[in-house]
Amino acid sequence: MNIYIGNLSPETTEDALKTLFVEYGEVETVKVIKDKFTGKPKGFGFIEMPSNSEADQAIKALNGKRIDGSNIKVNPADPGGKQKPKRPFKRRDY
């Protein structure tokens, strides 16, 4: 299951998140999203856990927990694909 972690402090590292989540089960990947120009963290990230039951336990236990001075938000990640398709551009003939 892919898990979204929001409201991260700029000091929070991927290693710190992995250490936190590994208490609830196996962690496949950890990714803190960073700005591509400055390299500074944007304040959110994602964690992939193979077991849904372990991921649910981690979400319930860690949502709202204070880490590096910030109360983090932990939710199942939105798989995306919910955007309305864009209408194709149509030229008007005057």
C-alpha positions in Angstrom: 0.0 0.0 0.0 1.2 3.5 -0.8 1.0 5.9 2.1 1.0 9.7 2.0 2.8 11.6 4.7 2.1 15.3 4.9 3.1 18.3 7.0 6.7 17.1 7.3 9.3 19.4 8.8 12.2 20.4 6.5 14.5 18.5 8.9 12.7 15.2 8.5 14.8 12.7 6.5 13.9 9.6 4.6 15.9 7.5 7.1 14.0 8.9 10.0 10.7 8.1 8.3 11.8 4.6 7.5 12.9 4.0 11.1 9.5 5.3 12.3 7.4 3.1 9.9 9.5 -0.1 10.2 8.2 -0.6 13.7 4.8 -1.5 12.1 6.1 -3.8 9.3 8.2 -4.1 6.2 8.9 -0.8 4.3 9.8 -1.1 0.6 10.4 2.5 -0.4 10.6 5.9 1.3 10.5 9.1 -0.8 10.5 12.7 0.6 9.5 15.0 -2.3 11.9 17.8 -3.0 11.8 20.9 -5.1 13.7 20.2 -8.3 15.3 23.7 -8.4 16.3 24.3 -4.8 16.6 20.7 -3.6 14.6 21.6 -0.4 11.9 19.3 0.9 8.4 20.3 -0.1 6.9 19.0 3.2 5.4 15.7 2.1 6.4 12.2 1.0 5.4 8.7 0.3 6.1 5.3 1.8 5.3 1.9 0.2 4.5 -1.0 2.5 3.7 -4.4 0.9 1.3 -5.5 3.6 -2.1 -3.6 3.7 -2.7 -4.7 7.3 0.7 -3.4 8.5 0.1 -0.2 6.5 -3.3 0.3 8.2 -1.7 -0.1 11.6 1.0 2.4 10.8 -1.6 4.9 9.5 -3.7 4.7 12.6 -0.8 4.9 15.0 1.2 7.7 13.3 -1.5 10.1 12.0 -1.1 13.3 14.1 2.1 12.2 15.7 4.7 15.0 16.4 7.9 14.5 14.5 10.7 17.1 14.3 8.3 19.8 15.6 5.4 19.1 13.2 2.3 17.0 13.6 2.4 14.7 10.5 -0.6 13.6 8.5 -0.6 10.0 7.4 -3.2 8.7 4.9 -3.5 6.1 2.2 -2.1 7.8 -1.0 -4.6 8.7 -3.7 -3.9 6.6 -6.7 -4.7 9.5 -9.0 -6.5 9.4 -12.3 -9.5 11.3 -11.0 -9.0 14.4 -13.1 -11.5 15.3 -15.7 -10.1 14.8 -19.2 -9.3 18.1 -20.9 -11.4 19.1 -23.9 -9.4 19.3 -27.1 -8.8 22.8 -28.4 -11.2 23.8 -31.1 -10.6 26.6 -33.5 -13.4 28.9 -34.3 -14.0 29.8 -37.9 -15.1 33.4 -38.2 
